[in-house]
Amino acid sequence: MSATALTRYTRFGLAALAALALSACGINSVPTAEEAAKARWADVQAAFQERANLIPNLAEVASSAADREKEILTGVIEARAKATSIQISADDLNDPAKMAQFQAAQEQLGAGLGRLLANFERYPELKSITNYQMLQSQLEGQENRIRIAIRDYNEAVRDYNTRVRTFPEMIGAMIRGLKPMVPYQAATPGADVAPNLEGKL
């Protein structure tokens, strides 16, 4: 075998070893985990948006309620406006301040919904309205979807953050300039758990 051929085989072997080393360092797996977490975040945003889309239906139901419920409804509608105005892009998922702002707005909206629905419980005539029963069912389903979307997002973030912070994949993360993401955390204890609307509706 000629020296030129030997040099060529050596270079090829080194290139193969370098490719293997880079793949072990997370060059591909870390961005894959990052994209998975971003996709789960899109699911969280969609779930919250679907909940926000149900709120106009409350206006119709609340029109049959007393002034107290209308006052609470006004707060819910204002909270909805604030919650839907705060958007977190995939590039903001490593910014704790922006995530905290989004979480606080969603929790305020959830708390307002809870107060409104708890007050509706006092009015048996509302509970007998077909629209109210449909709304109750939709809200229960949506709260479950929100809970599942947050759980899936947090699991994807946990996987991604583990890769970014552990050897050898952290090398690939550093090469690409990737930073850990912020999981969805409740600002108040227990607020990350979907409220149990059964019995309140």
N, C-alpha and C positions, 0 to 999 in steps of 0.2 A: 504494500500500500504506500502510495506516495505521501510525501509530507503535506502536500496541498490537500489531498483527500482526508488525511488525518486531521488537519486543521479544520476542515469543513465539518467533519463529524463531531469534533470537539465543540465547535461553535453551536452546532445543532443541539448537541446534548446539553450545553449550558443554557441555551435558550429554552429548552424543554423544562429544565430544572427551575429556571427563573419563573416561567409561566406557572409551574406547579406551586412554587413558593408564594407567588403573588396571589393565587387563588386561595391558598391556605391563610393568607393574611387578610382576607375579607374584601378584596378588590371588587368582587362580584356579589358576595353574600350580604355585605352591609348595605349597599344601595338597594338590593332586593328587599331587605327587611324595612328599609326606609320607605320604599314605595308601598309596601303592605300597610305600614302604619298610616301613611297619608290616605290610602284608600279607606281604611277604617274610620279616619277622621271625617271623610266625606259622608260616610254613613251616619255618623253622629250629627253632623250638620243637617242632613236630610231629615233625620228623626225629629230634631228640634223644630225644623221648618214645618213639618207636617203637623206638629202640635200647635204651632202658631197659626196655621191655616184653619184650625178648628175654632179659634176664638171668635171670629165673626158670627158663628152659629150661636155662641153664648148670648150675643146681643139680642137675638130673636127670642130666646128662652127668657132672658132677664127682663124683657119688656113686660112680662106678666108678673114680675116680682115687685116687691116693695122698694121704697126709696133707698133703704140700706143696701140692698143688693145692687141697685143701679150705681151707687157710690163705689162699691167694691169693683163692679164691672169697669167703671171708668179707670180705676187703678190698674186693672188687668190689661185694659187696652193700651194704657200708657206704657206699662211694663213690656207688652208685646212689641210696641214701636221701638223701645230701647233695645230689647233683645234681638230683634231682627235687623237693627242698624249696626250691630257689632258683628263683624265677620272676621273669622280667623282663616287666613290662607294657609296652605301647606307650608309655606316658608316661615310662618309665625309659630310653628309648633314647638320651637325651642325657646320661645320668649315667655317666661313665667308671668310677666306683668300683663301681657295681652291675653293669655289664657285665663288668668284670674279675673280680668274684666269680663270676658265672655261668660265664664262660669257664674259670676255674681249676677249678671243680667238674666241668665237662664233660671237661676234659683229664685230671683225676685218674681219672675213670671210664674214659676211653679208654685210659689207660696201664695201669690194672688189667686191663682186658679183654685188652690186648695181651700182658701177662705171663702171664695164665691160658692164653690160646690157644697161646702159645709153649711153655708147659710141657706142654700136651696133646700136642704134636708128639712128645714122647718116648715116647708110649704107642700103639703100633700098634693095639692092640685097641680103643682109643677111636676111632681113625680109621675103623675098619670098622663102627662103629655107625651105623645109618641116621639116628638123631636128630642125631648129631654132624655128619654130612654135610649134613643140612638146615640145621642151625644155622650151619655154615660159609657156606653159600650165602646165608642170610638176612643174616648179619653183613656179608659182602662187599657185598651190595646196599645195606644200610643205610648203610654207611660212604660209599658213592658218593652216596647221596641226601643225606647230611649235607653232604658236600663241595659238591654242586651247590646246595643250599639256602643255604649260607654264601656261596658265590660270587654267587648272585642277590641276596641281601640286601645284600652289600657294594656291588654295582653300583647297586642302588636308593638306598642311602645316599650313594654318590658323586654320583649325579644330584641328589638332594635337597640335599646340602651345597653343591654347585656353585651351585644356584639361590639358596640362602640367603645365599651369600657374594659373589655377583656382581651387578653393576648391570645392568639396572634391577630385577631380581626381588627383590633384597635389600630394596627398599623395601616390597614386599608382605609379606615375611617380618617386617620390623620392625613394620609396622602390626599384624600378627597376633601378634607376640611369639614367633615361631618361632625355635628354636635349632638348631644343627647336631646331627646324630645321631652316635653312636659306631659305627664299623664293628666287625665281629667280628675281633679280632686274637688271635693266639696269645700266651700268656704265655711260652712257650719257643720257640726257633727251630724252625721246621718243624712245630710242633704243629697249625698250621691246615690242614695237608695230611692227608687221611685216610690212616691207616696201610695199607700194603700187606699184607693178611692172607694173600695167596697164599704158600704155602711155610711159613707159620707155623701153618697149620691142619691 
